Amino acid sequence: MYKHYTITDIHTHVLPNLDDGPENMEETEHLLTAMHAVGVDRIFCTSHYLSPSFEVSLQQMTSAYDLLQSTPQKSAWPALQLGAEMRVHLQQLERLKDSDWPRLGDTHYILLELPNLGLAQTTLQFVKRVTSAGLHPIIAHPERLVELQKSFDLVDQLLATGASFQLTASCFIPSAKADRPVNRLAWTLLETGYASVIASDSHNTNARPPALVAAYQGIEERFGEKAVIQLIENANKIWQDDEISRVAVR
């Protein structure tokens, strides 16, 4: 449907045997092939970093990424760039130099995962610190944050730091349960003009499949093609390290 546009997915878990993404190279190959088959042209490989659930180092991510880049099958995959989904974990982050923060490729964008609970002022201050370092923070899946589901005021506080919101594709596919709090908030954030980009956050081809193009179709059904084109263009601007803005769907 969007064959005239380059489709970029800025949030994926495709590197093998690192986090809760593919357990081995075979699963990675299967996932990347599936992404290409549904129309995804470029992806950032964003494994969890500093997550309390996984011990993944920057060296491990780089080694896994280099392995993919040396694989002959890569001609059947989307183009790849290395990134990370960095958890805002204050005790660890305060020990890092700004130059140690993994960006999306060679861009000034950085993908942040906030704690689901405890969106304290110190967390907001850290996001401001990222901005003051000349980086553009993108908040991954804000619709999952319980505190945002309860208080929309916190949305404005986060955006006031200079961050952008990345919503999750699975919230927008027609078969998704619209009454779930996470899906309701995702649609609300998009409809009210708070979102900048959609990404799959794909981990596998079953439970968490590459649903980005399906999400674009669902969004087009409700808001029209213009809104989808803005979302597609923002994802491509991130890849190219150009500036993005919030998407106005109405």
Secondary structure, DSSP 8 states (H G I E B T S, - for coil): --TTS--EEEEE--STTSSSS-SSHHHHHHHHHHHHHTT--EEEE--EES-TT----HHHHHHHHHHHHT-GGGGGS-EEEE--EEE--HHHHTTS-GGGS--STTSSEEEEE--SS---HHHHHHHHHHHHTT-EEEEE-GGG-HHHHH-THHHHHHHHTT-EEEEEGGGTSTTS-TTSHHHHHHHHHHHTT---EEE--B--SSSS---HHHHHHHHHHHH-HHHHHHHHHHHHHHHHT---------
